Amino acid sequence: SNDKTKTFYHGHSFTANPLACTASLASLKLLKKKRCIKNINKIILRHKQFLSRLEKSTLLARVKNLRQSGTVIAFEIITTTKDNYLNSISNSFTAFCLKRGVYLRSLGNTIYVMPPYSITKKQLNKVYGVIEKFLEGM
């Protein structure tokens, strides 16, 4: 269906795809390595710093509900329409990010960052920078 209200937004998470299951088992092995744990802790710290920077900036007037759980951060962009998965700002946000070499797929006006544990400091800074540029242009 072309009707977005019929979309199962997390369908990819619950399909038990054999290839995904194999990749998951390999990922579990990697998760136990010291290097991976070190990278996870770096991401957690960098996320905290980014959210703190947002909270202290003028961009805070454009966002709400900043939150973090481990290596995942999320917040809502304040719009004049409802907070939900169908909020149309997601289209412009994703297109804006893609033009700048970053793929972030928001869920409506909810922006979340869930980077791979192998992300570098430079790459993560680019993600944060693109988000900030988008918010500045609103």
C-alpha positions as CSV (number, residue, x, y, z in Angstrom):
1,S,0.0,0.0,0.0
2,N,1.1,3.6,-0.6
3,D,-0.8,4.5,2.6
4,K,1.9,5.3,5.2
5,T,-0.6,4.5,8.0
6,K,-0.3,0.9,7.0
7,T,3.5,0.8,7.3
8,F,5.0,-1.7,9.8
9,Y,7.9,0.6,10.7
10,H,9.9,-2.0,12.6
11,G,9.1,-5.0,10.4
12,H,12.8,-5.4,9.6
13,S,13.4,-6.0,13.3
14,F,11.1,-8.9,13.7
15,T,11.3,-11.0,10.6
16,A,13.8,-13.6,11.7
17,N,15.6,-13.4,8.4
18,P,18.3,-16.2,8.2
19,L,21.0,-13.9,7.0
20,A,20.2,-11.4,9.7
21,C,20.3,-14.2,12.3
22,T,23.7,-15.3,11.1
23,A,25.0,-11.7,11.2
24,S,23.6,-11.4,14.7
25,L,25.5,-14.4,15.9
26,A,28.7,-12.9,14.5
27,S,27.9,-9.6,16.1
28,L,27.5,-11.2,19.5
29,K,31.1,-12.6,19.2
30,L,32.4,-9.1,18.3
31,L,30.4,-7.5,21.2
32,K,32.5,-9.5,23.7
33,K,35.8,-8.1,22.4
34,K,37.5,-5.3,24.4
35,R,37.9,-3.1,21.4
36,C,34.1,-3.2,20.8
37,I,33.4,-2.4,24.4
38,K,35.8,0.5,24.3
39,N,34.1,1.9,21.2
40,I,30.7,1.5,22.8
41,N,31.8,3.6,25.8
42,K,33.3,6.2,23.5
43,I,30.0,6.5,21.6
44,I,28.0,6.8,24.8
45,L,30.3,9.6,26.0
46,R,30.2,11.5,22.6
47,H,26.4,11.2,22.6
48,K,26.2,12.7,26.1
49,Q,28.4,15.6,25.0
50,F,26.3,16.2,21.8
51,L,23.1,16.2,23.8
52,S,24.6,18.6,26.3
53,R,25.8,20.8,23.5
54,L,22.3,20.9,22.1
55,E,20.8,21.7,25.5
56,K,23.2,24.7,25.9
57,S,22.7,26.1,22.4
58,T,20.0,28.1,20.7
59,L,19.0,25.0,18.8
60,L,17.2,23.8,22.0
61,A,14.3,25.9,21.0
62,R,13.8,23.6,17.9
63,V,13.9,20.3,19.7
64,K,12.4,18.6,22.7
65,N,12.5,15.4,24.7
66,L,16.3,14.8,24.3
67,R,17.1,11.3,25.6
68,Q,19.8,8.7,25.5
69,S,19.9,5.0,26.2
70,G,23.4,3.7,25.8
71,T,24.5,4.2,22.2
72,V,21.1,5.4,21.0
73,I,20.0,9.1,21.2
74,A,16.7,10.5,20.2
75,F,14.7,13.7,20.3
76,E,11.7,15.3,18.6
77,I,12.0,18.3,16.2
78,I,9.4,20.8,17.2
79,T,6.9,21.4,14.4
80,T,3.4,22.9,14.1
81,T,1.9,19.4,13.4
82,K,1.5,16.3,15.5
83,D,4.4,14.3,17.0
84,N,4.1,11.0,15.2
85,Y,5.7,8.8,12.6
86,L,3.8,10.5,9.8
87,N,5.1,14.0,10.5
88,S,6.2,15.3,7.1
89,I,9.5,16.8,8.4
90,S,11.0,13.3,8.1
91,N,11.1,13.7,4.3
92,S,13.1,16.9,4.3
93,F,15.3,15.7,7.1
94,T,16.3,12.5,5.4
95,A,16.9,14.3,2.1
96,F,19.0,17.0,3.8
97,C,21.2,14.4,5.5
98,L,21.6,12.3,2.3
99,K,22.8,15.3,0.3
100,R,25.5,15.7,3.0
101,G,26.6,12.0,2.9
102,V,24.8,10.9,6.1
103,Y,21.9,8.4,6.1
104,L,19.6,9.2,9.0
105,R,16.0,7.9,8.7
106,S,13.8,9.8,11.1
107,L,10.5,8.4,12.3
108,G,8.4,11.4,11.6
109,N,9.7,14.2,13.7
110,T,11.6,11.9,16.0
111,I,15.3,12.0,15.1
112,Y,17.4,9.1,16.4
113,V,21.0,8.3,16.1
114,M,22.0,4.6,16.5
115,P,25.5,4.3,15.0
116,P,27.4,1.1,14.4
117,Y,30.0,0.4,17.1
118,S,32.7,0.7,14.5
119,I,32.0,4.4,13.8
120,T,34.9,6.7,14.0
121,K,35.0,10.0,15.9
122,K,35.2,11.9,12.6
123,Q,32.2,10.1,11.2
124,L,30.2,10.7,14.4
125,N,31.1,14.3,14.4
126,K,29.8,14.5,10.8
127,V,26.5,13.0,11.9
128,Y,26.2,15.6,14.7
129,G,27.2,18.4,12.4
130,V,24.6,17.5,9.8
131,I,21.9,17.4,12.4
132,E,22.9,20.8,13.7
133,K,22.9,22.3,10.2
134,F,19.4,21.0,9.6
135,L,18.2,22.5,12.9
136,E,19.9,25.8,12.1
137,G,18.2,26.0,8.8
138,M,14.7,25.6,10.2
